[in-house]
Amino acid sequence: MNIFLIIATTIGIIGTLLPMWDSRYWLVRTQINIRPYYLLYNVIFLVVLLFLGYWESSVGFLLIIGLLIAIVVCLYSIGPFLEIAPKSICDAANNDQGAAVSLLVFNVLQKNEEYGALVELVELLSPDIILLLELSEKWYDSIDTVRKDYAYEIKELRDDTYGILYLSKIPLVEAQINYLVKDNIPSTEAMHVIDGTHVRIIGLHPEPPIPGEVLSSKPKDFELITAARKIEALPHSEINIVLGDLNDVGWSKAVRKFKKISKLRDLREGRGLHPTFPTYMPFFRIPIDNVFCSKEIKLIKFEKQENIGSDHLPLYMQLLIPTSGSKI
């Protein structure tokens, strides 16, 4: 059997199955992020092996079985996010009661200097709430024309790529900066009352498990689970939204555990992957900018925006918040 095919096929199988190992080492954990691409990779090599008749050799037969297992694992991961899958957050209908709230979440990339592009996007979309990540003093000062239209803000500006800014046109009942894992990794927490409904919005940007940051996914995973536990303990009468650059995908172990504990739903489920990172690899992107909501929320609009200079694409959504009298 061709040695290239043996090596290439083995790489696809190992890469797919590696995250099933309980290690939190970055190289192990991040393999799950690219399962959509492993799915395509494994399908291609399965077709090649079958076309060349390699099932007749013992090595080829084992590789074919391995590829089939890997394909099933990939489909199990990303299946809920395909457009043929059920939506975990329902689409809003014309006769649904509630208040429409629009949100924009964007990791600006601290070294990005396309300030005007963000200003233009905000002027075009006019979101009610904006969450900006990697906000430095320079970025904050450079978008003053945006900030003047938002009467309420929560911020911690930093020059280490962990600055965060929450802007809102809707009055804040509560506002705070939290440090869920480390005192240099801030997150925002805001409470609004919208048509009588208490809506709590948490903005996160945990550490990515990559060389140069941290070699383990443990801090990121712990921040997600800490946020989930926090939501779990909140009054059931509240509506909750968690959004941000989570440096993780919706089908990872940590995010699935987050959703199970918090009981929040993933906007992407049943709507496609909508990958947002990295912008410099248009054919190899992953959806690490995420939005999770209470099940009572309905979706009016959910879309990626165009590249405006960052390594992330902005995400824009319009949500229908149930009034206190219309909650399920």
N, C-alpha and C positions, 0 to 999 in steps of 0.2 A: 504494500500500500504506500502511496506517496507520502513521504515524511512531512512535507509542508502541510498537507491536509490533516495529518495526525496532530501536529503542533497547533495549527490554527483552530481546529475543532476543540482540542483540549482547552485552549485558552478561553473560548466561549463558554464551555461547560463550567470550568473552575470559576471564572469571573461571575457567572450567574449564581452559582451555589455558595460562593465564599461568604456572603453576608449572613448565611444561615448559621455560621459559626458565631459563637457568643462574644468573640473578641470585639473590643471597641477601638482597636487601632484604626487610624484614619483610612489606610489603604484597604482594609477589610470593609469598613462601614460604608465608604463612599461608592463602592461597586453597585450598591442597590440603587443609587441615583440614576444610573444609566441603563436600567433594565429595559426601557423601550428600545434602546439601541442594541442591547444584547438579544432581544427578541428578534429583531431584523437580522442580525449577524447569525444567530443560530438557525433561523429558517433558511437563510441562503446556503449555509454549509450542509444542512440536512438535505436540501434539494440536490446539491452537488454530489453528495455521497450516494443518494438513491439513484441519481441519473447515471453515475459511473458503476453502479452495481456492487458497491462495496459491502452490502449486507451479506454477501457470500463468504467474506472472510471473518474470522473471529474478532479481530481488532475493529474492523469496520462495523460489525454488528454491535459491539459494545459502544462505539462512538455514536451510532445512530440512536441507541437506547438512551445514552447520556444526553444527546441533543433533544430528544423528545421530552425527557424529564425537565431539562432546562427551559424549554419552550413553555411547558405547563406552569413552571414556577414564575416565569415572566408574565404570562397571561393572568395568573392569580394576583400578581402585584398590581398591574396596571389596568386590569379588566374593569374595575369600578369607575375608572376615569374615562373610559371610551364613551363616545356619544350614543352608543346603543345601550349603555347601562342605565339603570334608574337614577334619577337625580335625587340626591340626598337633601337638597334645598329646592323647594318647588318654585317654578316660575310664577310670577304674579299675574293674575288675571285682571281684566278691566274692572270687574265688579268687586275686587278685594278692597277691604277697608284698611286704612293705615296711613302712615306718613312716609313719603319717599325721602330717603337720605342718601346722598352721594358721597363716596370716599375715593381718595387717591392715595396709593401707597407707592413709595419710590425710594430705592437706595440710590442716592445721587452720585456715588463714587467721589470720595473726598477730593481727589486730585482733579476731577472733572471741573472745567471752568466754563461750561456752556450754561451759565446762569440764565441768560436770556431765553434759552429754549424752554426751561422750566416755567419761567414767567409766562411765556406765550401759551404753553399747555394749560396752565391754571386759568388764564384768561379765557381760553377756549371752552374748557370743561366746567369751570366755576363750581368745583366740588364744595360740599358743606364742610367736609373734614379732610385734612391732609396729614399723612404721616410720612415724614422724611427721615431717612437714615444716613449715617456717616456725616452728620451736620457739624461743621466746624464754625468758628467765629466768622471766618471769611465768607462761607456760604450763607450764614445767617444775615450778614450785612448786605450781601449781594442780591438778596431776594426781598428787600424791604418793600418793594412795590407789591409783592404778594402779601406780605404780612399785614400791610395796612388795611386789607379787606377782611382780616380775621381778628375778631376782638378778643379771642381766648386762645391761650397757648400754654403748653407744657414743654419744657426744654431742659436739656443738659448738653451744652456744646463742648465738643472735645476734638482734639487734633490727632487721636489715635484710631480713627475710623469707627468709633462707637458713640459718636454724638447722635442725639435724637431730638426731633422737633415734632410736636403735635399741634396743629392749628385747627381751630374750629370757629364756624359762624354761629354754632348752637351753644347757648350758655352752658357753662360747666357747673355742676352741683358739687362734684369732688374732682380733685386734680392732684396727682402726685407722681413722683419719680420713684421707682422701685429698683432694688438691687437683688435680684432673685438668687444669684449664684455668687457673683464677685462684685466688689465695690467699684470696679471700673467698667462694669457692663450694665448700663442703665436700661430700664424699660419704662414705658409710660402707662398710666392708668387714669382713665377719665370716666366720669359718670355724667350722663345727660338725662334729663326728663323730656321725652318727646311724646307729645299728645297723651300725657299721663303715664306713659310707660318708662320705667327706669332702664336705661341702656348703658351698660358698662363696656368700654372699649379698651383693650389692652394692646399695646404696641411692643413688639419684641424684635431683638436683633442679637441672637446668641452667637457665641464664637464658632467659627467654622472649623471642623476637624481637618486641617490641612497643614503641611509643613510651613513654618513661619508664623503660625498662630498657635495651635495646640495639636498634638499628635493623637489625641484620644477624642472620641465623641462624647465622653462622659460629661464635661461641662455643658455642652449643648443639650444633651439628653436630659440632664438634671434640671436645666432651666425650663424646658418644655413640660416636664412632669410637675415641677413646682408650680408653674402657671396653671396646669390642669387641676392640681389639688386646691389651689386658691379658688378657682371657679367652682369646683365641686362643693366647696363650703359656703358659697354665696346663697342668698335667698332664692328660692325657685321662682319667685315673682319677677326676677330680673331677666332682661334680655342681655346676652353676652356676645361680644365679637372679639376675636383675637386675630391680629394681622401683623404682617411684617416680613422681613427677610429672615426666614427661619434657618437658612443654610441646610435645608433638609427637604425631602419630597414627601408628598402625602401618603405614599405607600411604605415608608420606612417603618421599622419596628418602633422607634421612639414616637413618631407622629401617630401611628395607629394606637399606641398606648395613650398618648395625649387625648386623642379623640374619644377613646373608650372611657377614660376617667372624667373628662370634662363634659362629655355627652354633646359636644359641639359637632356640627356637620361641616363637611368640606364643600365649598362652592364649586370646585372643579369636578366633583363626582357626577358622571353622566353628561359632562359638557366638553370633554377633551382635555388634553394636557396643558395647553396654553403655556409653553415654556418661556421663561423670562431671562435666563442667565446661561452663558455669557453672550452678550451682544456681538462680540468679535468672532463668534463661531455660529453663524446663522443656521447651519445644518446639524448642529450638535449642541442643543440647548436643553436645560432641565428646569422644571417648575419649582424653584426654591423660594419664591415670594408667594406667600400663602394667606388665605382668608378663611376663618372658621366662624360659624354663627350658630346661635340657638335655632332649634328646629322651627320655631314660630315665624322666623323671618322668611320672606319670600324675595326672589330675585327679579329685578326689573332689567338690569343690564350688567354684563361682566365682560370686560375686554382688555386686551393688552393695548398699549399705546406704542407709537413709533419710537425708535431709538433717538434719544436726545442727549447723547454724549456719555452716558454712564455705561458700566458693564452689565447693568440690569435694565430691563424694560419697565416702565411704569405700569401699574395695574389700576384700572378704574372700574368702579362698580356702583350701581344704584340698587339700594335695598329698600324693601317695603317693611317698615317697622309696624307691627300691630299696635293699635291703640289699646289702652287698658281695658276697654270694653269688648275688644274683638280678639283677645288672646285665646289661643287654643288651650 
